[in-house]
């Protein structure tokens, strides 16, 4: 049965034909079938109209109770907002559970993820109704997605907790998205809790974002190596946003610091190959491009030859990409064969 992506789902009669042809023994075929049947599998989204509609609908529902809320909505008061969040969470979870049990796991998982994203609304409503603000009152709920404030931290913790609970019952990779999103926001809102009265320093915010993002990337790496299914994608993405954003916004006072920034981005490119994660390549390439732009704008701004030299470098990089494309499979095999066992164990299953 074709999956539409150039691969083919394995069926029982495929194994029976393999046994008949002498490719597999009957015992091995049965053991393989039992193993595949017991292996928990996360549904993989496909790029077709049905899946696009599912994800688009889920994102609209998520936005309706988040980024797209109106000022009039906020005037309902904290108690009403908390009640609305509870009703939404119950209805979305019930609908998602219903679809999940009928093997419609992608739309079911998306509805459950939408239920997780109302956790900050519930937390805000309770805090607003009872006046339980950890710092100053932060303002309207919709500002949660706009402004960096320490008072948002309980809302982010509630989202992470709701996501972890949901993952306990439904193993759906997209449930990591609201958790990673909340962690990314936390990397920006956490600074006042770390530095106290010096919370308004953007330098300290950048430092906290950098180290928090790095910690998130380590967690993503561990999840990538140990988890079955792609549960680490969103952690990698938002970890990179926090780490790379903090790193890029740090003001290097000398050329050595800027060269070190370029070197770190080069390491991100190498990690993209090692982990087989394209997000690292995207951020690494952006960082290297930013450094080259700095060289053009400040260091070599009086040089007539620099644009031509840079063009040549770009063409050589494209040529290197073409060379790698043609030898990618061979290089992947060579990498897998030559890596020490200790390093192989650090690669995700999809990269081995």
N, C-alpha and C positions, 0 to 999 in steps of 0.2 A: 504494500500500500504506500503510495507516494505521499511524502509530507510536504511537497511543494518547494523544498529547499535543496533538491539534488540528493537527498538521502532517502532511505527506505526503512519503514518500521519493520522490526523482526517479528515474524509470526511463528506459531507452533509448526505449521506445515513446512516452513523453511528449514527448520531443524530436522524434521523427518526426512526431507529430501536430501539434506546433507548426510544423514545417517545412511540412507539408501545408496548414495554415491560413494560412500566410504570415506568421506571427509572427516566425519566425527563418529566416535563410538556412541552406542545407545546410552551408556552410563554417563558419558561426558555431556551429551546433548540434554539429558534430563537434568543433570546438575546445573548446566548453564541456564536452562529454562526456569528452574527454581530460583536461581540467583537473581535473574532479571525480574522475576515476579515479586521477589521480596525487597528489591532495591527501591527505596522511596525516591520518587522523581518529582521534581518541580516542573510545572508546565512552562514551556518556553513560548513567549509571545512571537507570533509571526506577523510579518509586515503585509497584511491584507486589509481590506475594507472593514471586515468584522472586528478585527483586533484594534484597528485605528479608532473605530467608533466606541469600543469598550473603554479604551484608555482616555479618549477625548471626553466621554461622558463622566468618567471618574474624576478627571481633573477639573471639570466644570463644577461638579458637586463639592470637591475639596475647596475650590476657589470661592464658591458661594458662601461658605461658612468661614472664610479666611480673608484673603486679599481683597475680595470684591464686596465685602460688607460695607454698608453705608453708614453715614453719621446718624441717620434716623434709626437704624438698627441698634446702634450703641445706646440711644436714649431710652431703650426699653428697661434698662436697669440690670444690675448684676444678677438678681434672683431669677428674672425671666430668661436672661441669657444662659444661665446654668441649666434651667429647665429645658430650654430649646436644645442645648447640647446633649442632654440625657436622652431626649426623645429621638434626636437624630442618631445618636450612637446605637440605641436599642433597635430602631428600625433598620438601619444600615447593616448592623451585625446579623439581625434575623434574616434579612434578605440574602446577605452574603453566605450565611451558613446554609440556607435553603439551596442555593445554587451549588455550593461546594459539595453538598451531599449527593447532588445529582450529577457529579463529575464535570460540572461547568466551573472549573476551578479558577480560570482567569477572571471572568466577571465577578465570581464570588469573592475571590481574594481582593479584587479592586474595591468592592463595596466595604469589605472589612478594613482595608487600608484607609478608606474615606472615613470610617467610624473612628479610627485612631486619631485622625487629624482634627477631630472636634475636642480632643482632650484639652488643648490650650484655651478654647472658648469656655469650657466648663470651669477650668481653674480660674480664669479671669473673672467669670461671673461670681464664683464663690468669694474670691478675694475682694471684688468690688462690693458685694453685698455685705460682707463682714468687716471691711476695712483692713484686711490682713495683707498689707503691702510690706514687702521686705525692705524696700527703699521708698523713695517718694512715689506718689501715685503716678503711674506712667501715662495716663491719658486714655484716649479711645482705643478700643480693641484692635481696630484695623492698623493702628500704628505699630503693632507687634511685628508686622512684615516690612516696616519702613525704617523705624528708628532703633538705634542701639541703646538699650537701657537695662540697668541691673535688675529692675523690678520684673522683667520678663522671665527670669531664671526659673521660678517655680512652674511656669507654663511649659517651659522646655523640658524640665524634669518629668512633668506629668505626661508629656507626649512620648518620651522615651520609655517610661514605665508602661504606658498603654500599648506601645508597639511590642515590647518584650512579652507582655501577657498574651497579646494576639499571636505572636510567633509560637508561643507554647502550644497553642491549639491548632493553628493553621500554618503549615510550612510553605509560605508563599514569599518568594524573594522580594517582591515589591513592598512588602511590609517593612523592609529595611529602609526604604526611602524616607518616610516621615521621621524615623529614628535618626538617620544620618542628617536630615535637614535640621532637626532640632539640635543635634550636636554641633552643626556648623554655626547656627545662631548662638549657641552657648559659648562657642569660642570667642565671640565678639562681646557678649553680655557678661562674661565671667570676670573681666578685668577689675571692676570695682570690688569684687569679693576677694581678689588676690592682693590688690594694691591699696585698698581702703580709700583714704582721702585723695589719693593721687589718681583717681579713676578717670579724670578728664584728659590725661596725657595720651595722645594718639600713638606715641612711640611705644608706650606700655601695651596698648591694645594690639599693636602689630606683633610685639614679642609673644603675648599670650596666644594670639591667633596662630603664629608660627609653631610654637611648641604643642599647642592643643591639636593642630592639624597633623603634626608629626606623630603624636600619640595615636590619633585616629587611623593613620596609615599603617601603623604597627598592628593595631587591632584588625584592620582590614586584611592585612597579610596573614595573620593567624587564622582568621575566618576562612580565607581563601584556601589555605593549606588543609584545614581540618573539615570544613563543611562539605556536605554533598549537595551540589546545586550551587548556582551563582548567587550566593547571599552576600557577597562582598562588594559588588559593583558600586552600590550607592555609597558605601563607606569609603571606597577608594576615591570616588568623585568628590564628595564633600570634604574629605580629608585633604585632597589636593587643593580644593578651593581655599580652605583655611590656611594650609601650610604655604602654598605658592603665593596666595594673596598677601599674607603677612611678610613673606620673604621679599616679594617684589616692592612692597610699600616701604620697607626699611630703607632709610636714606644712607647709602654708603658714601662716606666722605672722601674716599680716594679710589684710584683706579684699581688697586689691588683688591679691594672689597667688591668692586663691580665685576672684575675678572673671576673672583670666587663665585659670585652669583651665576655667571655664565657656566662655570664648571659644575655647579649643583644642578643646573638645568640639563647639562650634558649627561649627568648621572641619571636624571629622570628618563632620558631617552634610553639609556642602557637598561634601566629597570623595566621599561616598556617591553623590551625584548625578553628579559629574564622572566617577567611575570605574565607576559602575553596580555598586557592591559594597554589599550590604545590611549586611554586618558592620560597616562604618563607621557606619552609621546606628544600629545597635543599641548600640554602645559610646558613640557621641556622645549618644544619648538617655539612657543610663544616667548618664553624667557630668553632663548638665544636670539630671537628676532629683536626683542627689546634691547639686548646688549649691543647688537650690531647697529641698531638705530642710535643708541647712545654714542657709539664710536663715530658714526656718520655726522651726528649733530654737534658733537663737542670736540672729540679728539682729532678727527681728520677732516674737520669742516673746511679747511683751506686746501685740502688735497684734491687735485683734479683726477687722479688715478683711482681713488678709493671706490667710486661708484662702479667703475669698470672691473676692479678687482672683486668687489662684492658680487657683481653679476656672474663673474666666472665661478666664484665659490658656489653660488646658487645652482648654476648649471651642473657643476661637479656633484653636488648633493643629489640632484635629480638623477644624474647618471648612476650614482651609487645606489639610489633607490631601485632603478631598473635592473642593475646587476644583482641586487639582493632578491628582487622579485623572481628572477629566473632561477636562482639557486636557493630559494627559501627553504624548500623541503629538505634539500641535502644539508644545508647549514643547521636546520633544526635537529636532524638526525645526528650530525656531528656534535652539536652542543649537548644533546642527551647522552651520547656515548662518552664524551670526554669529561663531563662534569663529575667532580668527586661526589660520592654518595651523600655526604653531609649537605652539599649545596643542592643536590637533586631533591632532598627532603624538604627544602625550603621553597620549592616551586609548587604552584597550585597544580591540581590534577590535570586541568585542561592545558597546561603548558609543558607537561612532561612528555 
